[in-house]
């Protein structure tokens, strides 16, 4: 299993995280479900945890393998469906981003 952990840290709780302002549309959810979850490429939904102080958000997603994650990251249809750039938003609002991707034993 390939696990991707993303950590977003904002300077203030007054600044919303990008995913709070732009939640996935039903069309995006359907695309992910039928192209990744039902095929076993994505192992369930992405879990999001907010720290007690509200300044950090951790998102964890599990994939069948590294190639499955790369398929997702290079999916042209998803690129079309996701109009807003989170990288630009995060940079503009001082939100720091860290990502760790690793092979882990199946749970």
Residue frames relative to the residue before (quaternion, step in Angstrom):
aa qw qx qy qz dx dy dz
X 1.0000 0.0000 0.0000 0.0000 0.00 0.00 0.00
X 0.2447 -0.7550 0.5968 0.1178 3.53 -1.11 0.81
X 0.1189 -0.8145 0.5673 0.0245 3.60 -0.60 1.18
X 0.1272 -0.7647 0.6296 0.0513 3.53 -0.99 0.96
X 0.0600 -0.7879 0.6128 -0.0085 3.55 -0.74 1.12
X 0.0743 -0.7848 0.6153 0.0028 3.55 -0.74 1.11
X 0.0839 -0.7856 0.6125 0.0255 3.56 -0.94 0.94
X 0.1100 -0.7746 0.6225 0.0212 3.53 -0.81 1.12
X 0.0487 -0.7935 0.6066 0.0051 3.59 -0.87 0.95
X 0.1480 -0.8067 0.5704 0.0442 3.54 -0.64 1.18
X 0.5592 -0.6385 0.4130 0.3302 3.60 -1.12 0.59
X 0.8020 0.0688 -0.0060 0.5933 3.58 1.18 -0.50
X 0.5088 -0.6371 0.4734 0.3331 3.58 -1.11 0.59
X 0.5256 0.6241 -0.4039 0.4137 3.59 1.29 -0.13
X 0.6654 0.4478 -0.2876 0.5235 3.60 1.24 -0.37
X 0.3190 -0.7606 0.5267 0.2055 3.61 -0.51 1.09
X 0.4972 -0.5924 0.5271 0.3520 3.54 -1.24 0.47
X 0.6448 -0.5414 0.3767 0.3863 3.57 -1.16 0.62
X 0.6850 0.4971 -0.2956 0.4431 3.59 0.90 -0.90
X 0.5968 0.5408 -0.3687 0.4641 3.60 1.22 -0.33
X 0.6916 0.4623 -0.2678 0.4862 3.57 1.06 -0.76
X 0.8019 0.1853 -0.0531 0.5655 3.56 1.06 -0.81
X 0.0396 -0.8154 0.5774 0.0072 3.61 0.37 1.16
X 0.6326 -0.5428 0.3918 0.3894 3.56 -1.19 0.53
X 0.4357 -0.6877 0.5208 0.2570 3.55 -0.97 0.90
X 0.6573 -0.4884 0.3856 0.4251 3.56 -1.27 0.26
X 0.6236 0.5471 -0.3363 0.4458 3.60 1.06 -0.73
X 0.6457 0.4962 -0.3108 0.4901 3.59 1.00 -0.82
X 0.6533 0.5207 -0.3169 0.4491 3.58 0.89 -0.90
X 0.6503 0.5069 -0.3145 0.4703 3.59 0.97 -0.84
X 0.6474 0.5264 -0.3172 0.4507 3.57 0.92 -0.91
X 0.6715 0.4815 -0.2951 0.4797 3.58 0.87 -0.93
X 0.6499 0.5299 -0.3262 0.4364 3.58 0.89 -0.89
X 0.7667 0.4000 -0.2175 0.4527 3.59 0.68 -1.08
X 0.7452 0.4130 -0.2305 0.4700 3.60 1.06 -0.65
X 0.7925 0.2895 -0.1435 0.5173 3.58 1.15 -0.48
X 0.7275 0.4240 -0.2668 0.4689 3.61 0.75 -0.94
X 0.7161 0.4450 -0.2774 0.4608 3.62 0.74 -0.97
X 0.6696 0.4867 -0.2956 0.4768 3.59 1.21 -0.45
X 0.5084 -0.6678 0.4056 0.3621 3.59 1.29 -0.15
X 0.4573 0.6808 -0.4587 0.3421 3.58 1.23 0.16
X 0.7500 0.2095 -0.1224 0.6153 3.57 1.07 -0.83
X 0.2836 -0.8004 0.5144 0.1199 3.54 -0.69 1.14
X 0.8236 -0.1110 0.0205 0.5558 3.56 0.37 1.26
X 0.6711 -0.4966 0.3722 0.4057 3.52 -1.35 -0.03
X 0.5603 -0.5702 0.4742 0.3690 3.56 -1.28 0.35
X 0.2732 -0.7552 0.5774 0.1472 3.56 -0.88 0.98
X 0.1085 -0.7910 0.6008 0.0409 3.58 -0.95 0.91
X 0.0672 -0.7853 0.6154 -0.0037 3.54 -0.91 1.02
X 0.2050 -0.7565 0.6105 0.1136 3.57 -0.95 0.92
X 0.4935 -0.6683 0.4713 0.2961 3.57 -0.92 0.93
X 0.6724 -0.5131 0.3539 0.3993 3.58 -1.23 0.45
X 0.7133 0.4288 -0.2665 0.4860 3.60 1.02 -0.71
X 0.4970 -0.7021 0.3926 0.3255 3.58 1.30 -0.05
X 0.5664 0.6424 -0.3697 0.3602 3.59 1.24 -0.06
X 0.7743 0.2773 -0.1592 0.5461 3.60 1.15 -0.47
X 0.1173 -0.7468 0.6503 0.0747 3.51 -1.21 0.69
X 0.1272 -0.7742 0.6178 0.0531 3.55 -0.93 0.95
X 0.0862 -0.7824 0.6164 0.0218 3.55 -0.84 1.05
X 0.0824 -0.7993 0.5953 0.0025 3.56 -0.82 1.06
X 0.0347 0.7777 -0.6267 0.0343 3.55 -0.87 1.00
X 0.2201 -0.7741 0.5853 0.0988 3.54 -1.07 0.84
X 0.1379 -0.7935 0.5927 0.0066 3.51 -1.00 1.01
X 0.6342 -0.5359 0.3931 0.3950 3.55 -1.19 0.49
X 0.7627 -0.1808 0.1440 0.6040 3.56 1.00 -0.89
X 0.7419 -0.4129 0.2936 0.4392 3.55 -1.34 0.08
X 0.6476 0.5346 -0.3214 0.4375 3.60 0.95 -0.86
X 0.6173 0.5415 -0.3420 0.4568 3.59 1.05 -0.74
X 0.6508 0.5013 -0.3093 0.4791 3.58 0.99 -0.83
X 0.6484 0.5131 -0.3207 0.4620 3.60 0.97 -0.82
X 0.5921 0.5565 -0.3601 0.4584 3.60 1.07 -0.70
X 0.6563 0.5132 -0.2911 0.4703 3.55 0.97 -0.93
X 0.7016 0.4898 -0.2717 0.4404 3.58 0.83 -1.00
X 0.7517 0.3529 -0.2017 0.5194 3.60 1.15 -0.54
X 0.3607 0.7522 -0.4721 0.2849 3.59 1.27 0.32
X 0.3682 -0.7659 0.4897 0.1950 3.58 -0.42 1.25
X 0.6381 0.5263 -0.3350 0.4512 3.59 1.02 -0.74
X 0.6406 0.5004 -0.3293 0.4805 3.61 1.00 -0.72
X 0.6177 0.5402 -0.3470 0.4541 3.58 0.99 -0.78
X 0.6582 0.5010 -0.3015 0.4741 3.58 1.03 -0.78
X 0.7096 0.4800 -0.2517 0.4502 3.58 0.99 -0.88
X 0.7132 0.4032 -0.2436 0.5191 3.60 1.18 -0.47
X 0.1317 -0.8696 0.4720 0.0607 3.59 0.21 1.27
X 0.7299 0.4430 -0.2392 0.4623 3.58 1.08 -0.58
X 0.3443 -0.7562 0.5237 0.1878 3.55 -0.87 0.97
X 0.3238 -0.7593 0.5326 0.1869 3.56 -0.56 1.15
X 0.5952 0.5753 -0.3725 0.4195 3.62 1.05 -0.65
X 0.6601 0.4970 -0.3023 0.4753 3.59 0.93 -0.89
X 0.6477 0.5149 -0.3116 0.4672 3.59 0.93 -0.91
X 0.6723 0.5050 -0.3036 0.4481 3.60 0.82 -0.99
X 0.6587 0.5086 -0.3109 0.4591 3.58 0.91 -0.91
X 0.6684 0.5170 -0.2927 0.4475 3.57 0.89 -0.95
X 0.7803 0.3496 -0.1639 0.4920 3.58 1.02 -0.81
X 0.5495 -0.6681 0.3745 0.3339 3.58 1.23 0.33
X 0.4138 0.6931 -0.4829 0.3393 3.58 1.17 0.55
X 0.2763 -0.7652 0.5647 0.1389 3.55 -0.73 1.12
X 0.1661 -0.7941 0.5829 0.0455 3.54 -1.09 0.80
X 0.0193 0.7678 -0.6400 0.0245 3.54 -1.01 0.88
X 0.0632 -0.8012 0.5948 0.0168 3.55 -1.02 0.79
X 0.0754 -0.7585 0.6465 0.0331 3.51 -1.12 0.82
X 0.0253 -0.7778 0.6279 -0.0052 3.54 -0.92 0.94
X 0.1289 0.8090 -0.5555 0.1429 3.55 -0.80 1.01
X 0.4842 -0.5961 0.5506 0.3271 3.51 -1.31 0.46
X 0.0062 0.7863 -0.6173 0.0239 3.59 -0.91 0.93
X 0.5902 -0.5620 0.4378 0.3797 3.53 -1.24 0.44
X 0.5564 -0.5928 0.4563 0.3618 3.58 -1.07 0.69
X 0.3655 -0.7431 0.5263 0.1929 3.54 -1.02 0.88
